[in-house]
Structures are given as structure tokens and as C-alpha cells.
Amino acid sequence: MVIAQTGPMTAQTNDRHLAGLVLAGGRSRRMGHNKAAMDWEGQPMLASIVEVLNGCCDCGVFVAASTGSPAYQELHGTGGPPAQWVTGEQQGAGPLGGLAAGLATAGEHGAEMAFVCATDMPMIAPGLVAELSAAMTESTEAVVAHDADRDHPMAAIYRVGAASTVAALVESGERRMTAALDALVTRRITVSDPSWLINVNAPEDLHRLRALAP
């Protein structure tokens, strides 16, 4: 079970005009099989993340993945928590292309901002969304989680108006997610629970996270 493409989505818990955007177009080469479909607490990892975001994003949840991606091919149309697939990213553009397409689509559905994460971050929680959202100001285009080592551009909130800037980066041949942060007015914050930022790259990572899960 995972997400089926749905029609219009209803508001959930607030009136912030915030969408959820999961970047799920990766090939999962290091994992060896599709991370989006891996079991996490009894459902595919992607479904688990979508379920969390449906509870805290009032403009619905979008999943950016090309029609040729493992996530789309295995999970599209199979049921589960509501989300809308965004498949129009430029081929070969990587997560930056998914970000551009996803932000544009979220804007078309009435969102002003989008919380963006990857499909391999099963510890995502409403608290992360709330802390990033609270740090957004009128002059800020992106709020990104930052730890002692680096920015986490796939644990961030972006204004949907940034879609054109990100799309221009993609057209120029840029593929680094951090390039979007450099091009936007970005605020960096340290979040209260660093486990929210953990992603899964190999089977042993998933085993460790299961031991951490409540």
C-alpha cells in the first residue's frame, strides 16, 4: 500500500497554506532496492512519511518522482494515505529538478510554502515541520535545518515562489541541492531533535533506526 493520486485535498490542522513535498525520484543504488517501498512500522517508508505530513500540512502532500523512477513504478496507484504525484521534473535533473517541479505544483494548488524532505527520512515528525515553519519570516525564501556538519536542504521549508529560481538553476545544468540555498534568501536553524534529519542509505542504517524508533 502506498499513495494513490487523488483529487483536491482538504486542510488538516492549520491555515498556514503549507504543502508537504517528498522528493522520491532517486534510484536507491546504495540501498540495493527501492527505499520508498521498504517497510517502516508496517507500511512502505514513503507512505509513513506522507501520513505524517498529511497531519501537519494544510495544502496537501505531493510526491515528486518521474514515471520511470522505482517509487512511481512500484507504488503509484496502490492505495494508502492521500498524496498527489508530481512527475514533470526534467529528466536527469535529480532532486533539484523534483524541487522545482514540486514547488510549482504546490503553488498551483494554493500553497504559499512547502516543507520538503526525502523519501528515506522515516524519523520525520510534526515537530520538525513546526520548528522550521516558526522560523520563516516575510523576507525569507527558505528555512533549512542545520547541524554541526552541514545544511539539510531536504529538511527545509521553501516558498513556492522560489520554483522559478530553482528551475533556472536546473536549466543551467546545476544539480546540487545546496545551490538552491545559495541562490535564495535562506535562514539556517538548529532543530531540537537531530534524529529527525537521519536518512537511510544502506540496510544497516534501517536496522539502527528501528532500534531508535519509539
N, C-alpha and C positions, 0 to 999 in steps of 0.2 A: 504494500500500500504506500502510495505517496500521492503527490499532488496532481489534481486534475485541473485543466484550465477551466476557469469559472467566468461568470458574468460579473456585473457590478458588485463591489464589496461594501459591507456596512461598517460603520465606525465601531470601535471596540471599547476603549477605555478613556479617551480624552478627545480634545479638539485641537490638536497641535498640527493637523494637516501633515502628519508624518507617515511615510510609507516604509515598509521593510523591503530590502533588496538583497537577495542572496546570489552571489556570484558562483555559479555551479558548472562552468564550462570547461573545467580542467580535465586532463586525461588520466590523472591518478597514477602516473608512471611509477613513482617511488613506492606507492602502496601495492601495486600489482593488480588491483581490481578497483572497480568503481566505488569511490569513497561515499558518494551521495546515497548509495543503496546499502551501505554497511549497517548492520544492526546497532542501534543505540537505544537501550531501555525498551526493547520490544517493537521498535519501528525503524524504518530507514533513517539514517542520520539527517538527511535533508528534511524529512517530514517532521522530525523532532524540532529542528531549528525553525521551520515555518510555523509550527504550533506555538512556539514561544513568541514569535514576532506578531502573530495574529492577536495576541493578548495585549500588545502594547503599541501597536501601530494603527492609527485610526483610518489611514488611507489604503489599507490592504497590504498584501505581500506579493512581491514579484520575484521571479527566479530567472536570472539571465543565463542562458545556455543555448548554444547553437543546436540546430536539429541533428547535427552529426555527433554531438557530444554523448558520452556514456550516460550522463544523468538524464538527458532528454530521451534517449533511445530506450532506456530501461524503465523510466518512471513516469513519463508523460501519459496521462490518461488512465492511471491505475488507481485513482481514488485517494482519499486522505484529506488532510487539512487544506482549506482553500488557499490558492495562490494562482497567479497568472504567469504563464511562461512568456519571456521576452527572448525572441530568437533572432532579432535583427542585427546583432553585432557584426562588425566587419570581420570576415574570415581571417584567422591568423592574428587577430589583434589582442588576444589574451584577455586577462581580467580588466585591463584598461578599456578595451572595446565593450565588454559587458557593462562596465560602469557607465560609459557614455550612453549606451542604448537603454539601460535600466533607468537612469535618471530622467532621460527624455520621456520614457513611457510613464513613469510615476508622475511627472508633471502633467501629462495629458489626462491623468486620472484625478487631478485636483490636489496632488501633494505639493507642499512647499519645500519639504526636506525628505531625505531618505536615510535611514540607518542602513549601512552597508556592511555585510560580513561575508565570509566564505562558507562553503558547504561542509568544510571539515573542522568546524569550530563548535563541537557539541556542548561546550560549557556556557555558551551564550545565555544570558539571563536578562530579565527586565531591568535589573539594577544597572547594567551596563548602558542600556538604551537611555535610561533616566539620567544618569550622570553626564553622558555626552550631550543630551538634549538640553540639560540645565546650563551647560557651558556655552551654548550658542548665543551669539549677540547679533544685533542688526547688521553690523559691518562684517561679520564672519561668514565665509563661504563653506568652510569645512571645520569640524572639530574632530580631532583624531586622538585615539588612546596612545599614550607614550609610556614606555618603561625605561629602565636604566640603559637599555641597549639600543632601542630603535623606535621609530614610529610604527604603528599598525594601521596602514591605510585600509585594511579590510576589517577594521573595528572602528568605524567612524560614521559621523553624520555629515552629509553633503547637502547643500541647497540644490534643488533641481535645476536652477538657472546655470549651474556650473556645467551642465551637459555640453553646451557648445564649446567651452574651453577644453574639456576633456576630449571631445570629438576632434577638435583641431590638433591636439597632441597625437591622437591616433593617426590622423591623416598625414602628419609629418613623419610618421614612422616610429614614434615613441612607443615603448611597450612597458616601461617601468611604472608601477602604481604610484611610487613616490614622486614621480614627475607631476602628477595631479596636485599633490600637496604643495609642491614648489610653485606651481602656476596659480594657485588660489590663495585667497586670504585665509590662512589656516591657523587655528588655535590648537595647541597641544596640551592635553591634561593627563595626569596620572590617576588612573581609576583605583577604586578602593579594593578590588579583588582581582589580582593578576591572573587567576585561573580562568577568568572569562576569556582571556586572549589566547589560550592554548589551542593550537591546531594539531591535526592528526596527519602525519606524513608517512608513517610506517606502522605495521601491525603492533609492534611493541608500544608505540605511543597510545594506541587504543586500550591496550591492557592496563597501562598505568592510569589512564583517565578513568577507567571503570572502577579502579580502587579509590579514586578521589571523589567520585560522584556520591551525592547524599543518598 
